[in-house]
């Protein structure tokens, strides 16, 4: 199934956020003062939360598209094993 602009955009946003998270984490670990470390750790926390939410939204969109595909083929909802389908907490 071809990817739509929403999926492409979410994937790009996730990539940028991950890159920023890695940079902030390294800078926080190498901070020269406790104040800088706290400021960078706070920024890391905020960006990483946004990343988790982006990944959760991307997964939700993929599952929604899969469900539409199965319904269109008359197969109903795909079966999942217990515990599957729960993503990470944003």
Secondary structure, DSSP 8 states (H G I E B T S, - for coil): ----HHHHHHHHHHHHHHHHHHHHHHHHHT-SSHHHHHHHHHHHHHHHHHHHHHHHHHHHHHHHHHHHHHHHTT--S----TTTT-----
